[in-house]
């Protein structure tokens, strides 16, 4: 049979023991004879093996297997040693479940099994995801563990040891048994590992012995571990096959789907996590998504009538998201309707059985629908508690979303369990059962341990209860640990400082040709073998042929580029992971999290405001500070920030004193930030985006309604900033896609990797200028040349626009010209705000466009062009397709090009704005969808944000703009219309080698306009002379450096972050005077390099009696591409005993951005002597003239240091 031949082929190619082949052969005999034996006779197991071995030796090539008696005895002995793993009581059930044709589902629970040959060819993964294959792998004494990388205890773990874990934290309450490994000893004679541990809670020491199959665990010094389900005896833990569970690096939460996917191929599971989305969507995935949604709607609305189900299918398929997905896959409405309705009989039967209004249950035999399997579960579902419940479990190191959380009644017992839905025919495979078991484990973090879950197959209505036994839990967590070790493995240092580190190896590729050929990660897998691991298996392994054939189109330079950027991304990802603030959710008190500025704690839902549905179908909710919770941590003496003549309020660090009366707007959270909402008992209840923050309330858009919880009125919530790591997965995927074997990708490789110069047309047709005359006439000569040069490129062109030179206006002109000529253009940038800035100007010229992306991220004035909103009216694919094709201009971020529209369209041009700030690998994504591209940026402004110092030293900060910048490809814009003469001259000397020029005399001579200066400043006796001198509006005073002369020293807040309360007070005083003088809050901005200082100044401004709190205070990064009439820059550092060479003040690009944001007045506050230690500021201070530096001296010009020093 086809089953048998494929099974034997795989077992033979894998080098599995003949026990596997004999077992599979026995399964086929059972299928043919329809024998459903309840359990194997254990006494005859040896005879079975001997008999089957004799049979296999007749069929298989003796040269390949050469199974002699000693090998058989070894296998039998190993099998006996692992009988506890091999759960013999369930072996027959496993055989029956896996080999029954009616039960097979070979496409990850979704493929129709009408064609058995297609099933095996297209999805062989599922066939071998059986308990037996897992057990047989564990039996092998030759199993190779992942590569071990000895590491030091990282700084974050050291910090935990020094500070302990907050007593109000999630992990402290959970008593998780967390320990840090300080030493690892292996006893080869006993086959055990001995771990020396220290507790991050109380720094106590203990030891742990890993025996049984736990001795194969890869644990290294510095690892953080959880020890569960066992107690220490005299400070010593023992984990073996019967007791205890080990979770390595539990703060790395890996999805349960990834864990169970590793059953068949661990290498693919790791690649899927690293190179996310490399496999394009397909029809099976879409059907699965829609059927899940259909079933959930049936459950929520308790739909029982068949005709109502049919109506629901039609309504779901007419929804904008479904229509968009069908458009992307090129599917017809009729075919999808037929697929969807094939599920209805089984869903209807299930609904009648479990959701009937009378709740009556059939006690006799239930009549089965055609193709339906008889349910093996006899309980009843009494209540649906949640749908798509989000669970993060730092106890087990896993996360996931449960399809449904239900209360069941069985044998006079009620409990809450997860219900997992599968859209294929029932297989009850190890992968599916493992997923249910993981969800059951995660559920125990929120409620009593259910120790079970339900697994429902919607294709045939079969449902069973899956018990979460201790052996199953241990096996899954061991698999989870192995996958996490590969995902967190660090690059291996090379001998010698000049050599870059080496990337760690991935799990070995499986030995199964038919599965590998159809694998979506094939190219990534083979390129990684050739470029990184440089270790290709020999014949007869299928990779011996697949590696050379799939990589034949790639040059050595292409492999080197892939290897180099994989290393850079890996280093950056590792640094991000170690500094990732998200684990503070369960390691730190909410009060401490708020002190860092990344959290708002102890909030309650505003009962007076009704929950509304957001623009994107999410829930808009308003929260306020709970009046019953005060979050004061420790009080400090308040620092007077006013002069003796100006009655201002005080400022202090929010980390020192935060109460229910503290304005919410003083933290560093702001509109547009991604967030995660938790309660005191449950983490990660919901995710969303901040819409707005006011003094006393915060408005957020969430993926679920917090009012659905019965006790929501009593709950207090915490809102934390959540930085998605998906962007890193996108950059890895872009890198892999660049290597695809297509003509377009080949051309991109020659341009980007091999740096082949772009070519340009010799000229443009006369009607181009004629048609675009009305567009070009409003541009200066430089801008006109840049526009025409762009239209002439056959590959790419660069536009280098210095500050204030009209980059955005030039981009708008380019787009208008392209639309006039009938060319399509894709507009992108790294940030939503940069994209929308271009669109806002295009809208002024009535240029039609389509804006892709979540509506909560889009500027409100652009919403009429938002895809999510304007496509809601389309209920069929043809009309949507016609609409998309009509749009010549489409805009999204660089990371937003996974929209379905890009599966059907290729644009004539792609424009990337702020390209010098975009990570090189991130900039690749949009280029796959355009024939030519235009990069716009300024390499002297902010480069890509890189956290890893090592990655930066190896060249990760090189943007695509910098890589391709050349005289033949780049057009310069140097006539600027922002800065007046004094500020421009400073910028020229700092960074631009005098290339900047004022666009006209008006710009050059413009000065600060203070309409109330004389009345409210000069003639006001309460305003000190030192303030008057600093804020005076004369052109000659456009640049002022306020030297604190070492008196206003830096401080540390409770989170040990650098702040400077004296400088914060000076900023508040100067802003108070500027606002009195007639400067509007929109015309003045405060910039500081440190987020803690941002919070400190915001707190001071929020306490002013004027509207100073509306003044924008932000870091340099947030001001990129912006400008203000007045800029006040607080440098913060003063009197530091140690100068960090990696300090942010060493970045000349950031200083350049701060300086070039100002149009008419630039005030820099800092300690000149300290700042001399930083090269950019050393250069700055040498460029300033004496009259541009004002020294703050006690009792001079009415200044008194006692008003600004911290007591």
Order of alpha helices (4+ residues) and beta strands (2+ residues): alpha-alpha-alpha-alpha-alpha-alpha-alpha-alpha-alpha-alpha-beta-beta-beta-beta-beta-beta-beta-alpha-alpha-alpha-alpha-alpha-alpha-alpha-beta-beta-beta-alpha-beta-beta-alpha-alpha-alpha-alpha-alpha-alpha-alpha-beta-beta-beta-beta-beta-beta-beta-beta-beta-alpha-alpha-alpha-alpha-alpha-beta-alpha-beta-alpha-beta-alpha-alpha-beta-beta-alpha-beta-alpha-alpha-beta-beta-alpha-beta-alpha-alpha-beta-beta-beta-alpha-beta-alpha-beta-alpha-beta-alpha-beta-alpha-alpha-beta
